[in-house]
Amino acid sequence: IGLVLLSGDISQHADKDEFSRAEKFLVDLIIELPEINRDREKVVIVPGNHDVCWVHSNSAYIKEPSPSKHLAETHMQESIYRLSLDYWPPKIFRRIIEGTEKDLYNNRLKQFALFYEKFYGHKQRFPLDDPEGQYSIFDSFTQQLGVVVVGFSSCAMNDHLWRRGWIHPNSISAAAEELDRRGWSREKYLRVAVWHHNIYGNPDKMDFMDSKLTRLMADLGFTIGFHGHIHEMSKQKPAIVRRELLVIGAGSMSAAPNERPEGVPLQYNIVGISLKQRKGWVHIRGRSNMYEAWHAHYQYGPNRNDCWVPIEIQDRCETRGLIFAKSDSPEFRSYVKNLMKSAKSIVMIGTGLNVLFEDPFTMEIMDRASDGSCRLEIYLADPSSPMIEMRLIEEEMGDPKPPIGESGLLRRLNMLLNIWKDRKYPETISIKVFTHYPTFALIIVDNEYFIYPYGYATLGNFSPVLSFSKEVRADQYFIDFLDKQCNLIKAHAIDARMTFEFGRQPIRRRRTFDIKNLQPFALYFIPPITSDLYLFGTKILGYDVRNGDLQKSAWSKQVGIAQEFGFHLTLCDSLYFFNEAEVKSIQEEIKFILKNFLTFNISGFLLEAGFPDKNSISIRVEDQSGSLEALHHEIVHRVYRRAAASNYELGLASLKRDKDIDRARLMMERYHAPYIFHRFTPHFTLLTNVSPEEQPQVLKEFEKMFSQKVQEQTIRVERLAFMTRLAENDRWVIKEEIQLYR
């Protein structure tokens, strides 16, 4: 015999004398098994629900005076509130977690812990006060047998008011991590888990364990699980995941007839496994009463003449499925955090990414990346982006409400940036923000991919998580899709250092930029190159924006900054964005807007001095169709707030058109530009540096020249120009012209 597995219920009532008798029985048993007697770790013991003392758990609860207030909390696994239906009306009890009585609850397993540690000569320990640490690794025989066993407590929260089985997910992750540290890799050694509770049950009997925990075990490399509790042999494969987990249940060696399923005798299993062939069997031994000899027990059903149940170890499963019920579940967080602790590459994309903001985990991952142990890329939502605001507003419509919102996202970004800064910005860490409307979160840890959707008016915390792997051939289509999505997001994302200052508001709102790091954009109407109006304006400005040529101007000293832009009518002010990808997105949005506009005429050309400011001369225009006004409002609404800055904020244009400075500043705070909405006055600028004293004479010259050279009374607006500038001191040039519908 290689190993003896005792899957719980060592006692009946968690009594000290019962454990003493159990210890004597085990000592007598292993004396007959010399291989095991020399190494007690070959006996694997875990607690069962009968090893939980109800006297202690009962004294650890007090009746809650306001039952309705905490009713919802009684359904939560780790809650301190429990509902009892033994009373009418039902009562709610609160577990004592403070003062001198706080250890009463933990002591419900004290007698088991004393028995456990005594049996193993204190080489194994059962921590009463730490549910996450209630597991033991048995590996003294691993090199010899090729098997490593982990015993888990499925009684982590089990008591007289909460009959359910539960293994703390962090203990599963911690055990797997420790196996890796000890060198017992999942590829070379068979990982076996032992616990007490069954994983399926009837709705009217809730004393079983959530099968999602076995999914976590499977994904962490466990291949076989053994449990007790149901007093009958069973064989199940509960989860279709990256690795299959074969779960085998055992009968009871001492349960009374009324405590066993009808017709099921006393039982125990003998399991044989060939690691080389990845196959084995379960031989069921049984007897009807304590006076009968143990014998082969024949199953009912198709295999009733066979007491040898075949089993097969299948490490990988080509079909896939949901592996986590929600992204904020302890199971998912524990699993993915465990992967990250040994990963070489981590990519995280999401609005908030709750899994990342758990101390000390965040510091551990940042430290691993800082010392070069892994490459860490983080892409979080930019809360100042209108698209992200749309998502945050939408989440407010759901139930429950968002726990962090915009301010929480800002705090998280600032925290990450501070950690990055403290580590001198190592190249192995990248923190960026995205501005698009998010539809999913994606976490890539080496070859493992995890994605969960952002549903309508629903927090991502409650989304189920899909898992895919590069190592699974059937996943390749999804992997290819996710890789393309990841690359698109990376291409459009912005270095968080450009958009945020440490401990302050976003730079988008603070207007402190280096223009060399920004991408310029504007939207103009530029008359056709053959039109009289264009030739007139270009002659004065001295810059042919359509050909990119400088010309001699008789008014060169008075043109001022107008020459940099060429002859044009502005629909969208000179704005600056963080990268070319953002500009491309803006261009596509404007193209979409323009699909709803037909070509239109502008007319009523009027030369005016002291307009739009006291040192300028311009040509006012009229648009009877209202298209200019509508286009401008659409663009302010859709485009302006997505910019990083404007000419006004960068000191390239001044607030001198009117005396309403407070309004101008408010518009800049909200939209980056002051003269918008009802202050939008369509015009072509000719001069920007002509003194009020000179203006009457210059205006007279222009009016004479205009009447002689410009015969057009109207101009058809058929195309609009996307503008850019190649360097800080360069003139603006046409990047692309877009045709309006005729």
Phi and psi in degrees as a GROMACS rama.xvg file:
@    title "Ramachandran Plot"
@    xaxis  label "Phi"
@    yaxis  label "Psi"
@TYPE xy
-85.9109  -49.6489  GLY-2
-140.99  153.709  LEU-3
-119.651  123.744  VAL-4
-112.149  119.894  LEU-5
-109.475  106.186  LEU-6
-91.6231  45.3068  SER-7
97.4879  175.041  GLY-8
58.3317  54.566  ASP-9
-69.8448  -30.3504  ILE-10
-120.667  179.709  SER-11
-102.858  -40.7609  GLN-12
-128.052  19.0569  HIS-13
59.9294  35.8056  ALA-14
-89.0023  144.929  ASP-15
-58.7054  -42.8778  LYS-16
-65.1475  -36.5526  ASP-17
-62.4226  -41.6818  GLU-18
-67.68  -33.4424  PHE-19
-64.395  -42.673  SER-20
-66.6859  -37.4426  ARG-21
-64.1932  -39.8046  ALA-22
-64.0148  -43.0386  GLU-23
-61.7368  -41.6013  LYS-24
-60.5037  -44.4069  PHE-25
-67.2022  -40.2189  LEU-26
-63.1671  -43.663  VAL-27
-63.4543  -36.7139  ASP-28
-65.953  -49.0469  LEU-29
-74.7924  -17.1366  ILE-30
-62.4379  -32.2405  ILE-31
-79.2213  -6.72728  GLU-32
-123.478  84.6267  LEU-33
-54.4301  -39.2237  PRO-34
-59.3905  -39.4709  GLU-35
-82.163  -34.3465  ILE-36
-61.8711  -30.0126  ASN-37
-76.5437  -16.9589  ARG-38
-145.499  96.9241  ASP-39
-66.4674  -14.4259  ARG-40
-67.1591  -13.1308  GLU-41
-76.8277  -4.30257  LYS-42
-103.939  116.361  VAL-43
-104.608  120.164  VAL-44
-119.101  134.964  ILE-45
-131.138  156.111  VAL-46
-79.9145  151.115  PRO-47
-116.934  175.906  GLY-48
-63.744  -27.4398  ASN-49
-75.9963  -11.4002  HIS-50
-88.1379  3.15503  ASP-51
-96.7789  122.997  VAL-52
-82.2189  115.469  CYS-53
-74.6061  -23.6164  TRP-54
-61.786  -44.8727  VAL-55
-68.0334  -44.1492  HIS-56
-66.9287  -34.3467  SER-57
-64.8824  -38.8878  ASN-58
-75.4512  -11.1847  SER-59
-89.7481  -1.36551  ALA-60
-116.91  146.288  TYR-61
-126.499  150.686  ILE-62
-67.8434  135.302  LYS-63
-86.9327  124.549  GLU-64
-69.9132  -23.1657  PRO-65
-117.989  77.7093  SER-66
-61.9152  -40.9462  PRO-67
-65.1509  -26.1771  SER-68
-64.6523  -31.8612  LYS-69
-117.449  17.8481  HIS-70
-59.6293  -45.3298  LEU-71
-62.6832  -33.6573  ALA-72
-69.9784  -21.3081  GLU-73
-67.5812  -15.593  THR-74
-91.2989  -2.67015  HIS-75
-89.1969  138.718  MET-76
-56.5908  -48.6506  GLN-77
-97.5159  16.2566  GLU-78
-69.2204  153.176  SER-79
-90.6234  -1.35779  ILE-80
-105.844  137.672  TYR-81
-134.713  141.523  ARG-82
-97.0922  132.319  LEU-83
-116.428  125.1  SER-84
-95.1124  9.01929  LEU-85
-76.2562  -5.21258  ASP-86
-120.872  159.647  TYR-87
-134.591  122.061  TRP-88
-67.8893  160.617  PRO-89
-56.6619  152.326  PRO-90
-117.985  155.292  LYS-91
-114.487  135.196  ILE-92
-117.147  146.754  PHE-93
-112.332  131.841  ARG-94
-77.0704  136.583  ARG-95
-77.275  123.534  ILE-96
-125.707  11.9123  ILE-97
-137.564  166.04  GLU-98
75.7182  -167.163  GLY-99
-71.0516  -16.0039  THR-100
-95.7902  5.78075  GLU-101
-66.0405  -22.3839  LYS-102
-87.8822  -3.07215  ASP-103
-57.1122  -42.5871  LEU-104
-67.1205  -45.8752  TYR-105
-61.4194  -31.7907  ASN-106
-71.9943  -4.2097  ASN-107
-62.6371  -20.0814  ARG-108
-111.353  15.5529  LEU-109
-64.3207  -45.4972  LYS-110
-64.0974  -36.8329  GLN-111
-63.6028  -44.0412  PHE-112
-61.5253  -39.9898  ALA-113
-65.8731  -44.9661  LEU-114
-59.9389  -45.0916  PHE-115
-60.8347  -52.1431  TYR-116
-69.6922  -33.2848  GLU-117
-67.3594  -42.3122  LYS-118
-61.1757  -39.1497  PHE-119
-91.1278  11.4461  TYR-120
61.7942  31.9435  GLY-121
64.8955  16.2855  HIS-122
-80.3464  -22.9249  LYS-123
-117.976  144.419  GLN-124
-127.986  144.9  ARG-125
-116.369  101.087  PHE-126
-74.8775  116.82  PRO-127
-70.4687  -34.1263  LEU-128
-94.3133  7.94301  ASP-129
-138.106  87.9054  ASP-130
-57.6745  -29.5916  PRO-131
-70.2764  -22.8641  GLU-132
-99.555  9.49983  GLY-133
-85.1186  66.4064  GLN-134
-148.642  155.859  TYR-135
-136.897  140.207  SER-136
-101.021  129.205  ILE-137
-113.76  107.846  PHE-138
-141.396  14.072  ASP-139
-63.9163  -20.4959  SER-140
-106.735  0.0759722  PHE-141
-61.3017  -44.1109  THR-142
-62.5708  -35.7875  GLN-143
-74.2754  -46.2012  GLN-144
-98.9572  -16.6723  LEU-145
77.1478  17.8966  GLY-146
-129.679  138.018  VAL-147
-123.754  136.121  VAL-148
-117.659  137.875  VAL-149
-119.949  123.456  VAL-150
-94.2911  123.683  GLY-151
-111.515  148.228  PHE-152
-92.143  114.433  SER-153
-90.4679  13.0816  SER-154
-107.469  26.7266  CYS-155
-56.5204  -35.1623  ALA-156
-127.238  18.1203  MET-157
-77.4347  133.167  ASN-158
-159.79  -169.221  ASP-159
-69.8365  -20.0178  HIS-160
-102.41  -15.8977  LEU-161
-132.189  94.2443  TRP-162
-82.9472  -7.68451  ARG-163
-69.4058  152.126  ARG-164
-89.3701  145.215  GLY-165
-161.099  128.99  TRP-166
-103.68  130.215  ILE-167
-62.7438  124.05  HIS-168
-55.3239  -34.4777  PRO-169
-64.8849  -28.304  ASN-170
-70.6314  -34.9348  SER-171
-65.287  -45.8794  ILE-172
-64.2755  -42.8645  SER-173
-64.2505  -39.8295  ALA-174
-63.4063  -44.721  ALA-175
-62.9322  -39.4741  ALA-176
-64.4277  -40.057  GLU-177
-68.2239  -36.46  GLU-178
-60.3456  -41.6164  LEU-179
-62.7571  -43.1853  ASP-180
-62.9047  -35.7802  ARG-181
-77.8985  -7.14641  ARG-182
90.6723  9.23749  GLY-183
-90.6964  73.6834  TRP-184
-67.184  150.102  SER-185
-65.7337  -23.9766  ARG-186
-75.2325  -32.3317  GLU-187
-101.948  -26.4129  LYS-188
-124.309  143.305  TYR-189
-77.6458  119.932  LEU-190
-94.1955  121.936  ARG-191
-117.421  134.938  VAL-192
-113.505  141.661  ALA-193
-128.791  132.784  VAL-194
-149.717  -172.692  TRP-195
-103.449  -50.5247  HIS-196
-78.134  147.513  HIS-197
-72.1535  163.59  ASN-198
-105.773  -4.06396  ILE-199
-133.524  150.4  TYR-200
-161.193  179.299  GLY-201
-86.4508  150.532  ASN-202
-58.0337  -28.7172  PRO-203
-87.7304  2.64142  ASP-204
-139.858  95.9342  LYS-205
-93.8451  26.8022  MET-206
-95.0805  37.3443  ASP-207
-115.347  175.278  PHE-208
-103.929  143.387  MET-209
-61.9284  125.029  ASP-210
-67.9469  -14.865  SER-211
-61.5311  -25.8993  LYS-212
-65.8409  -31.653  LEU-213
-72.5564  -25.6419  THR-214
-64.7618  -41.5514  ARG-215
-63.1567  -43.5426  LEU-216
-58.5074  -45.7336  MET-217
-61.0308  -44.7546  ALA-218
-68.1942  -21.555  ASP-219
-95.1744  13.8352  LEU-220
98.7209  -0.678356  GLY-221
-73.4871  137.758  PHE-222
-110.546  -31.7501  THR-223
-132.344  139.713  ILE-224
-125.035  139.976  GLY-225
-120.807  136.674  PHE-226
-142.246  171.432  HIS-227
-120.907  -130.028  GLY-228
76.2863  -42.8897  HIS-229
-87.0619  -8.15916  ILE-230
63.115  28.4225  HIS-231
-157.081  140.739  GLU-232
-65.282  139.152  MET-233
-147.546  158.235  SER-234
-139.141  123.487  LYS-235
-142.551  155.804  GLN-236
-124.405  91.4796  LYS-237
-75.6502  -21.7469  PRO-238
-134.863  133.341  ALA-239
-95.293  99.0773  ILE-240
-136.396  -168  VAL-241
-61.1895  -36.6527  ARG-242
-125.848  139.959  ARG-243
-81.1073  148.585  GLU-244
-120.285  116.915  LEU-245
-86.3136  123.503  LEU-246
-112.612  123.837  VAL-247
-118.581  125.495  ILE-248
-98.1774  151.422  GLY-249
-116.113  154.703  ALA-250
-79.7919  -171.835  GLY-251
-111.606  141.192  SER-252
-88.6278  -10.3303  MET-253
-144.642  3.06767  SER-254
-67.5542  141.64  ALA-255
-66.9899  158.431  ALA-256
-53.9387  -38.8843  PRO-257
-74.4078  -6.06587  ASN-258
-103.149  2.74991  GLU-259
-114.951  155.736  ARG-260
-57.6053  149.116  PRO-261
-57.379  128.655  GLU-262
83.1741  -1.10502  GLY-263
-96.7586  124.372  VAL-264
-81.5063  -178.624  PRO-265
-62.3663  141.829  LEU-266
-144.515  156.647  GLN-267
-150.825  161.712  TYR-268
-111.713  145.003  ASN-269
-113.779  123.483  ILE-270
-114.567  130.936  VAL-271
-119.304  135.863  GLY-272
-135.976  133.864  ILE-273
-103.245  108.839  SER-274
-65.3187  -32.9558  LEU-275
-67.8219  -44.8113  LYS-276
-86.1611  -10.8307  GLN-277
58.4392  34.6331  ARG-278
-135.857  168.207  LYS-279
-173.958  -162.009  GLY-280
-153.463  159.641  TRP-281
-120.003  118.621  VAL-282
-101.66  121.443  HIS-283
-94.8653  124.534  ILE-284
-108.849  141.53  ARG-285
-150.016  164.352  GLY-286
-157.671  149.202  ARG-287
-78.743  -29.9366  SER-288
-153.887  174.426  ASN-289
-70.0802  -11.5724  MET-290
-94.1929  -13.358  TYR-291
-89.0293  146.414  GLU-292
-72.6866  149.273  ALA-293
-67.7834  139.73  TRP-294
-149.645  171.714  HIS-295
-64.2074  131.578  ALA-296
-104.861  122.817  HIS-297
-89.5361  134.456  TYR-298
-75.2906  155.515  GLN-299
-82.1714  166.308  TYR-300
92.2121  -161.071  GLY-301
-57.6652  -31.2846  PRO-302
-102.791  32.9184  ASN-303
-66.4868  -20.7607  ARG-304
-95.2446  12.7738  ASN-305
-128.009  115.457  ASP-306
-96.4901  8.33415  CYS-307
-111.778  108.456  TRP-308
-94.0853  117.467  VAL-309
-73.2009  145.633  PRO-310
-131.718  154.443  ILE-311
-135.9  134.964  GLU-312
-95.3359  115.445  ILE-313
-117.45  110.158  GLN-314
-72.262  -37.772  ASP-315
-124.635  149.781  ARG-316
-125.277  125.813  CYS-317
-79.2732  -17.2911  GLU-318
-90.1475  155.92  THR-319
-124.589  169.152  ARG-320
-169.925  179.442  GLY-321
-64.2342  134.289  LEU-322
-113.655  -15.3812  ILE-323
-137.526  134.585  PHE-324
-67.4178  -33.6676  ALA-325
-155.187  155.109  LYS-326
-70.0265  -21.3951  SER-327
-96.4919  12.9673  ASP-328
-77.1138  147.905  SER-329
-57.4524  -34.2606  PRO-330
-61.367  -46.9869  GLU-331
-67.7863  -46.2917  PHE-332
-59.7454  -44.6214  ARG-333
-63.3732  -43.6833  SER-334
-65.6399  -50.2528  TYR-335
-70.0257  -34.3095  VAL-336
-64.4763  -38.7154  LYS-337
-63.2617  -41.035  ASN-338
-61.5394  -43.3276  LEU-339
-64.4571  -28.2747  MET-340
-66.6111  -16.7794  LYS-341
-126.534  8.38703  SER-342
-76.2356  156.317  ALA-343
-96.3549  -25.0867  LYS-344
-141.019  130.507  SER-345
-132.284  125.42  ILE-346
-124.04  126.333  VAL-347
-128.189  123.331  MET-348
-128.41  122.053  ILE-349
177.963  164.15  GLY-350
-63.7446  -53.0032  THR-351
-120.153  -31.5931  GLY-352
51.2342  68.1917  LEU-353
-55.4021  -34.6519  ASN-354
-61.2316  -23.1917  VAL-355
-81.4892  -20.271  LEU-356
-108.205  60.8287  PHE-357
-133.136  107.318  GLU-358
-71.5914  143.672  ASP-359
-90.6024  13.7572  PRO-360
-58.9277  -43.9503  PHE-361
-57.9364  -45.6681  THR-362
-63.403  -39.1289  MET-363
-63.0077  -44.8099  GLU-364
-67.7186  -42.9416  ILE-365
-63.1157  -37.1734  MET-366
-67.5631  -40.5225  ASP-367
-60.8207  -42.5607  ARG-368
-69.055  -37.1399  ALA-369
-63.6121  -38.3353  SER-370
-87.4557  7.80828  ASP-371
86.9033  6.83222  GLY-372
-71.8215  -23.3997  SER-373
-154.454  165.829  CYS-374
-103.444  124.381  ARG-375
-118.102  121.917  LEU-376
-121.907  124.311  GLU-377
-121.94  129.702  ILE-378
-126.666  109.213  TYR-379
-114.943  163.304  LEU-380
-72.5979  139.899  ALA-381
-86.0562  106.47  ASP-382
-62.4529  -19.4651  PRO-383
-86.4698  -2.59491  SER-384
-76.8168  133.166  SER-385
-56.4069  -34.1974  PRO-386
-66.6474  -40.446  MET-387
-69.1144  -37.8623  ILE-388
-58.448  -39.7513  GLU-389
-58.1696  -43.6073  MET-390
-66.1347  -42.9978  ARG-391
-63.5827  -39.9022  LEU-392
-64.5428  -42.7018  ILE-393
-61.389  -39.8241  GLU-394
-63.5048  -29.1288  GLU-395
-65.2808  -19.4314  GLU-396
-76.825  -17.1605  MET-397
-87.3821  -178.159  GLY-398
-141.696  117.851  ASP-399
-81.5104  168.25  PRO-400
-73.1279  156.435  LYS-401
-60.7706  133.103  PRO-402
-77.7966  -19.131  PRO-403
-120.867  -47.7037  ILE-404
67.4492  -160.548  GLY-405
-61.6347  -47.1935  GLU-406
-63.6382  -35.6627  SER-407
-66.4267  -40.0069  GLY-408
-62.8335  -40.0458  LEU-409
-63.0245  -43.3959  LEU-410
-62.5482  -40.4613  ARG-411
-65.1149  -43.1312  ARG-412
-62.6936  -45.7359  LEU-413
-62.7388  -37.7555  ASN-414
-63.0191  -47.5157  MET-415
-61.9906  -42.0526  LEU-416
-65.4672  -36.4828  LEU-417
-64.7421  -42.3734  ASN-418
-63.0919  -42.8642  ILE-419
-62.4305  -43.8857  TRP-420
-63.2626  -43.8415  LYS-421
-59.4527  -26.5288  ASP-422
-97.6212  16.374  ARG-423
65.8234  32.3483  LYS-424
51.2875  59.6458  TYR-425
-63.2948  147.04  PRO-426
-69.2184  -15.5322  GLU-427
-77.6415  -3.71355  THR-428
-119.545  135.125  ILE-429
-133.104  125.419  SER-430
-123.221  117.128  ILE-431
-131.208  164.446  LYS-432
-121.388  148.466  VAL-433
-113.589  155.467  PHE-434
-117.104  -5.32461  THR-435
-78.2613  164.287  HIS-436
-69.1933  121.14  TYR-437
-82.3869  140.904  PRO-438
-120.43  -10.8528  THR-439
-161.418  163.607  PHE-440
-111.35  145.008  ALA-441
-135.917  129.642  LEU-442
-124.891  124.343  ILE-443
-117.769  118.636  ILE-444
-119.102  103.703  VAL-445
55.1353  -113.913  ASP-446
-98.2057  5.52736  ASN-447
-104.795  131.529  GLU-448
-116.437  134.487  TYR-449
-128.903  126.777  PHE-450
-133.537  138.097  ILE-451
-138.329  139.757  TYR-452
-80.3574  157.174  PRO-453
-101.453  100.287  TYR-454
-74.3046  164.981  GLY-455
-64.2409  128.422  TYR-456
49.7759  35.6062  ALA-457
-137.349  130.187  THR-458
-64.8729  141.985  LEU-459
-61.867  -20.1641  GLY-460
-55.6117  -27.7526  ASN-461
-102.966  8.6096  PHE-462
-82.2162  141.121  SER-463
-70.3107  153.066  PRO-464
-107.919  127.638  VAL-465
-98.4598  142.172  LEU-466
-122.194  138.107  SER-467
-137.051  157.585  PHE-468
-138.251  140.405  SER-469
-66.5352  -18.1907  LYS-470
-84.7037  -4.47479  GLU-471
-109.287  117.181  VAL-472
-59.4965  -37.9425  ARG-473
-66.734  -16.3967  ALA-474
-87.819  -3.23668  ASP-475
-60.7036  -36.892  GLN-476
-61.652  -42.9734  TYR-477
-69.2478  -39.8687  PHE-478
-60.0708  -44.434  ILE-479
-60.333  -43.697  ASP-480
-63.1021  -45.8474  PHE-481
-66.948  -36.0905  LEU-482
-62.9782  -41.7522  ASP-483
-64.6739  -42.9034  LYS-484
-61.6228  -42.8957  GLN-485
-60.7576  -44.1383  CYS-486
-66.3298  -36.3733  ASN-487
-63.763  -45.2305  LEU-488
-64.6213  -41.4486  ILE-489
-60.1929  -41.4931  LYS-490
-66.0102  -30.3457  ALA-491
-95.8744  -13.2767  HIS-492
-72.4236  158.892  ALA-493
-119.515  136.754  ILE-494
-55.2589  123.568  ASP-495
-60.9836  -24.1609  ALA-496
-68.5653  -23.5176  ARG-497
-77.9043  -26.1365  MET-498
-104.993  -13.7839  THR-499
-135.83  146.003  PHE-500
-108.412  148.785  GLU-501
-65.1675  124.201  PHE-502
71.213  10.9491  GLY-503
-125.928  -173.286  ARG-504
-73.5359  162.417  GLN-505
-56.4832  144.023  PRO-506
-61.8012  -28.4431  ILE-507
-50.6194  -29.7611  ARG-508
-101.564  -6.35234  ARG-509
-103.077  -16.396  ARG-510
62.5492  40.3173  ARG-511
-117.707  101.065  THR-512
-132.962  155.947  PHE-513
-101.012  113.731  ASP-514
-60.1791  -23.5558  ILE-515
-64.8199  -23.1638  LYS-516
-94.8082  5.11527  ASN-517
-112.665  157.35  LEU-518
-107.985  119.061  GLN-519
-80.1414  152.839  PRO-520
-156.678  143.778  PHE-521
-153.231  161.605  ALA-522
-126.166  119.905  LEU-523
-124.671  156.468  TYR-524
-102.854  122.856  PHE-525
-117.273  120.428  ILE-526
-57.7278  158.182  PRO-527
-56.0069  149.854  PRO-528
-64.7373  -22.792  ILE-529
-93.1035  -4.16094  THR-530
-74.8365  147.678  SER-531
-60.3307  -39.7441  ASP-532
-61.8831  -43.4633  LEU-533
-64.7474  -43.9106  TYR-534
-63.9364  -38.18  LEU-535
-62.8499  -52.0706  PHE-536
-65.3797  -39.8056  GLY-537
-65.2543  -37.1713  THR-538
-62.0185  -37.9846  LYS-539
-73.4377  -44.9528  ILE-540
-71.0966  -33.0414  LEU-541
80.3916  15.809  GLY-542
-139.812  117.086  TYR-543
-88.631  96.6082  ASP-544
-68.0138  -25.715  VAL-545
-73.8804  -36.8097  ARG-546
-98.1692  -11.9312  ASN-547
73.7997  23.8699  GLY-548
-106.536  142.118  ASP-549
-88.2071  140.555  LEU-550
-126.64  161.875  GLN-551
-76.1691  132.159  LYS-552
-122.666  134.022  SER-553
-70.3708  -12.5824  ALA-554
-115.623  29.5652  TRP-555
-56.7619  -34.8581  SER-556
-75.9318  -18.7942  LYS-557
-105.856  -10.3319  GLN-558
-64.6265  -43.5264  VAL-559
67.2086  -144.938  GLY-560
-72.8981  -9.05447  ILE-561
-60.6067  -29.2224  ALA-562
-63.2062  -30.0137  GLN-563
-63.0001  -25.0485  GLU-564
-101.411  -19.4451  PHE-565
77.3166  179.548  GLY-566
-80.627  117.952  PHE-567
-161.166  165.111  HIS-568
-117.418  125.967  LEU-569
-85.2656  127.651  THR-570
-105.012  -30.93  LEU-571
-132.482  122.663  CYS-572
-57.8284  166.724  ASP-573
-68.2613  109.77  SER-574
-115.955  160.18  LEU-575
-130.17  136.487  TYR-576
-120.529  164.924  PHE-577
-75.2164  -29.1886  PHE-578
-154.095  169.617  ASN-579
-65.2996  -30.728  GLU-580
-62.3029  -38.1949  ALA-581
-65.8035  -40.2218  GLU-582
-62.8535  -41.6753  VAL-583
-61.5552  -40.5991  LYS-584
-62.7713  -41.4607  SER-585
-62.2485  -44.0019  ILE-586
-60.4632  -41.8757  GLN-587
-66.1542  -35.169  GLU-588
-67.1484  -40.6406  GLU-589
-67.4597  -38.9711  ILE-590
-59.1086  -39.2222  LYS-591
-64.3669  -41.8076  PHE-592
-61.8821  -44.0433  ILE-593
-66.5537  -16.8947  LEU-594
-63.5042  -19.8562  LYS-595
-99.0346  9.45851  ASN-596
-121.876  133.041  PHE-597
-89.8715  161.406  LEU-598
-60.3882  151.748  THR-599
-148.541  168.009  PHE-600
-103.637  145.794  ASN-601
-116.906  146.691  ILE-602
-152.586  -164.737  SER-603
64.0561  39.4021  GLY-604
-62.836  126.886  PHE-605
-138.405  117.214  LEU-606
-73.115  133.374  LEU-607
-142.556  129.931  GLU-608
-88.775  154.041  ALA-609
68.4206  25.6106  GLY-610
-139.691  135.718  PHE-611
-81.4362  -5.9726  PRO-612
-133.421  175.325  ASP-613
-67.2786  -16.1209  LYS-614
-106.038  12.9021  ASN-615
-118.548  157.934  SER-616
-129.134  131.325  ILE-617
-141.09  173.374  SER-618
-111.019  111.716  ILE-619
-73.1438  150.211  ARG-620
-133.511  161.797  VAL-621
-119.903  147.983  GLU-622
-132.952  98.389  ASP-623
-68.4199  -22.6274  GLN-624
-76.4799  -21.0477  SER-625
81.1482  5.09842  GLY-626
-67.1208  -40.3274  SER-627
-60.9313  -45.5176  LEU-628
-63.1931  -44.9236  GLU-629
-64.502  -43.7609  ALA-630
-61.4429  -45.0041  LEU-631
-60.2591  -45.8365  HIS-632
-64.2102  -40.3244  HIS-633
-59.9389  -43.8745  GLU-634
-70.581  -39.0101  ILE-635
-59.9219  -44.9227  VAL-636
-64.466  -42.6569  HIS-637
-92.6749  -28.8099  ARG-638
-112.696  -46.0543  VAL-639
-56.0956  -45.0259  TYR-640
-70.3233  -15.021  ARG-641
-83.7545  -8.05211  ARG-642
-76.9503  160.248  ALA-643
-86.2279  -36.228  ALA-644
-165.422  176.806  ALA-645
-136.286  174.533  SER-646
-56.6653  -35.3989  ASN-647
-65.313  -42.8601  TYR-648
-74.1806  -24.3353  GLU-649
-91.4545  4.19688  LEU-650
78.2674  14.4561  GLY-651
-93.292  -6.88263  LEU-652
-146.252  151.187  ALA-653
-116.705  159.93  SER-654
-88.6359  84.3583  LEU-655
-136.558  15.5771  LYS-656
-79.7963  -33.1091  ARG-657
-149.639  177.941  ASP-658
-92.5698  -1.10547  LYS-659
-83.561  69.4931  ASP-660
-67.8958  -36.4955  ILE-661
-61.9094  -42.8125  ASP-662
-64.016  -43.68  ARG-663
-58.9581  -42.2265  ALA-664
-68.4484  -37.5667  ARG-665
-63.8473  -44.6823  LEU-666
-62.1697  -38.1809  MET-667
-66.6347  -39.1667  MET-668
-62.4886  -38.6997  GLU-669
-88.2069  -38.7221  ARG-670
-129.474  4.11851  TYR-671
76.7943  -10.4574  HIS-672
-136.865  143.959  ALA-673
-88.6441  -34.9342  PRO-674
-103.668  74.3911  TYR-675
-130.681  176.186  ILE-676
56.0247  -122.305  PHE-677
-74.0452  -8.97601  HIS-678
-92.0372  2.52987  ARG-679
-75.7087  116.194  PHE-680
-125.115  103.611  THR-681
-59.0878  132.023  PRO-682
-164.434  161.754  HIS-683
-108.805  121.434  PHE-684
-83.3159  135.517  THR-685
-108.723  -50.5743  LEU-686
-131.347  145.433  LEU-687
-125.936  1.28259  THR-688
-134.937  48.5778  ASN-689
-115.976  127.796  VAL-690
-70.048  153.634  SER-691
-56.1308  -30.7862  PRO-692
-69.5432  -33.784  GLU-693
-82.7719  -20.1509  GLU-694
-60.2935  -41.7254  GLN-695
-58.482  -43.1423  PRO-696
-67.6663  -44.8046  GLN-697
-65.2601  -40.8001  VAL-698
-62.0082  -39.8244  LEU-699
-62.0769  -42.3153  LYS-700
-62.5692  -43.2265  GLU-701
-65.3459  -40.0139  PHE-702
-63.4563  -40.7826  GLU-703
-64.5063  -46.2543  LYS-704
-64.6589  -38.2847  MET-705
-65.322  -43.1466  PHE-706
-65.975  -28.2724  SER-707
-83.7533  -36.4586  GLN-708
-98.5247  -28.2921  LYS-709
-108.079  108.878  VAL-710
-94.2512  -14.0352  GLN-711
-73.1973  135.266  GLU-712
-96.9488  -24.6158  GLN-713
-141.649  157.619  THR-714
-131.895  136.105  ILE-715
-82.7977  124.478  ARG-716
-89.5968  103.904  VAL-717
-112.276  -22.6576  GLU-718
-139.177  145.939  ARG-719
-120.287  148.877  LEU-720
-111.611  128.424  ALA-721
-78.9459  127.562  PHE-722
-113.515  152.619  MET-723
-151.187  173.038  THR-724
-134.889  140.791  ARG-725
-81.1235  -25.5839  LEU-726
-148.579  167.498  ALA-727
-56.5678  -39.9334  GLU-728
-99.989  4.43721  ASN-729
-78.6338  162.599  ASP-730
-80.1027  157.764  ARG-731
-73.3752  144.527  TRP-732
-131.138  160.39  VAL-733
-79.9999  125.21  ILE-734
-91.6533  -39.9518  LYS-735
-166.338  146.067  GLU-736
-114.193  140.068  GLU-737
-114.332  131.487  ILE-738
-82.931  129.593  GLN-739
-80.4685  159.654  LEU-740
-71.2692  141.385  TYR-741
